[in-house]
Amino acid sequence: MSDSAKIIGLTRYNKKGEPGTPLQELNLLEGIGVEGDFHQGGDKQVSLLSAEARRWMEAGTKKGLCFERFRENVMIEGLTLENLENGSFLSIGDAVLRVSINKKHCYDECALFSKGMPCRLSGSAVFAVVEQGGVIRIGDFVTKLAKWSKTG
């Protein structure tokens, strides 16, 4: 992972099916997720997407099922999410996240998946749980931690 990996977009989704609110910072709550976001608890507390994958999706002429459905809380530039394994720890701002799902599920009804066409979203979208709460901001660097343990 590059030292230049950083947050370039943050969004909170108050209600399912409604547009998100772009923000300059998000408060991540330990064991819960993004404060005020409808995705709280479980294994999908925070969704992360590489900026490269978002640009690929927006430029594509053939749209997959999730191109309109999937919305990330955190967009990161310079991060190869495909290389993160479940259990990997990421330090961002004051928070620590643990990757809980390292590949987004594909659906049979997706035009790309059903035709065996490649979709960068499946590997470039990951979900994480908040191990240590804190504020994250646009411009914060993202660091993969070799190991992490909760203190205190």
C-alpha positions in Angstrom: 0.0 0.0 0.0 1.4 3.4 -0.9 2.1 6.1 1.6 0.1 8.4 -0.6 -3.2 6.5 -0.1 -5.6 9.1 1.2 -9.3 9.9 1.6 -10.8 11.9 -1.3 -14.5 11.5 -0.5 -16.7 10.9 2.5 -20.5 10.3 2.4 -23.1 9.5 5.0 -26.4 7.8 4.0 -29.2 8.7 6.4 -31.9 6.5 4.8 -31.8 3.5 2.4 -32.5 4.4 -1.2 -31.9 8.1 -0.7 -28.9 10.1 -1.9 -26.0 10.4 0.5 -24.7 13.6 2.1 -21.1 14.4 1.1 -19.2 15.6 4.1 -15.7 16.8 5.0 -15.5 14.5 8.0 -17.2 11.4 9.4 -17.4 10.3 13.0 -16.8 6.6 13.2 -18.3 4.9 16.3 -16.6 1.8 17.6 -18.6 -1.4 16.9 -21.4 0.7 15.2 -20.1 2.4 12.1 -20.7 5.9 10.7 -22.6 8.1 13.0 -26.0 8.9 11.5 -25.6 6.3 8.7 -28.4 3.7 8.2 -25.7 0.9 7.9 -24.9 0.4 11.5 -23.7 -2.8 13.3 -22.8 -6.1 11.7 -20.0 -6.7 9.2 -20.8 -3.8 6.9 -20.4 -0.8 9.2 -18.3 1.2 6.8 -18.0 0.8 3.0 -14.8 1.7 1.2 -14.1 2.0 -2.5 -11.1 3.0 -4.5 -11.4 6.2 -6.5 -10.0 4.3 -9.5 -12.9 1.8 -9.4 -15.4 4.7 -9.1 -13.9 6.4 -12.2 -13.9 3.1 -14.1 -17.6 2.6 -13.2 -18.6 6.1 -14.3 -16.7 5.8 -17.6 -18.1 2.4 -18.5 -20.6 2.0 -21.3 -21.9 -1.4 -19.9 -23.3 -0.8 -16.4 -23.4 -3.5 -13.8 -26.3 -4.0 -11.4 -24.4 -2.4 -8.5 -23.2 0.6 -10.4 -26.2 2.6 -9.2 -26.8 0.6 -6.0 -23.4 0.6 -4.3 -22.5 3.8 -2.5 -19.3 4.1 -0.5 -18.8 5.9 2.8 -15.1 6.3 2.2 -13.5 6.9 -1.2 -9.7 6.3 -1.2 -7.2 7.4 -3.8 -4.0 5.3 -4.2 -5.2 2.2 -2.3 -5.3 -1.3 -3.9 -8.3 -2.7 -2.0 -8.1 -5.9 -4.0 -4.9 -6.8 -2.0 -6.5 -6.4 1.4 -7.4 -9.6 3.2 -10.2 -10.1 5.7 -8.8 -9.1 9.1 -6.5 -6.4 7.7 -6.4 -3.3 9.8 -6.4 0.2 8.4 -5.6 3.4 10.3 -7.4 6.5 9.1 -7.4 9.7 11.1 -8.2 8.8 14.7 -9.9 5.6 13.7 -8.9 2.0 13.1 -11.0 -0.2 10.8 -10.8 -4.0 10.3 -11.7 -5.4 6.9 -14.6 -7.7 7.4 -15.6 -8.4 3.8 -12.8 -8.0 1.2 -14.9 -8.7 -1.9 -18.3 -7.3 -2.7 -20.8 -10.0 -3.6 -21.9 -10.2 -7.3 -25.5 -11.0 -8.3 -26.7 -13.4 -11.0 -29.0 -10.7 -12.4 -26.1 -8.3 -13.1 -25.5 -7.8 -16.8 -21.7 -8.0 -16.3 -21.6 -11.0 -14.0 -24.1 -13.0 -16.0 -21.9 -12.6 -19.1 -18.7 -13.3 -17.4 -17.5 -9.7 -17.9 -15.0 -8.2 -15.5 -16.3 -5.8 -12.8 -13.8 -3.9 -10.7 -16.4 -3.2 -8.1 -16.3 -6.8 -6.9 -12.7 -6.5 -5.7 -12.4 -2.7 -5.2 -15.3 -2.4 -2.7 -14.7 -3.7 0.8 -16.5 -3.5 4.0 -15.0 -2.9 7.4 -16.0 -2.7 11.1 -14.9 0.1 13.4 -12.4 -1.3 16.0 -11.4 2.1 17.3 -13.8 5.1 16.9 -12.7 8.5 15.8 -13.1 11.2 13.3 -11.8 10.8 9.7 -11.5 13.6 7.3 -10.9 14.2 3.6 -7.2 14.3 3.0 -6.4 11.9 5.9 -3.8 9.2 4.9 -4.7 5.6 5.0 -2.2 3.2 6.5 -2.3 -0.6 6.5 -1.2 -1.8 10.0 1.0 -4.9 10.3 -0.9 -5.6 13.5 -3.2 -3.8 15.9 -4.5 -4.5 19.4 -7.0 -2.5 21.4 -5.4 -0.9 24.4 -7.1 0.5 27.5 
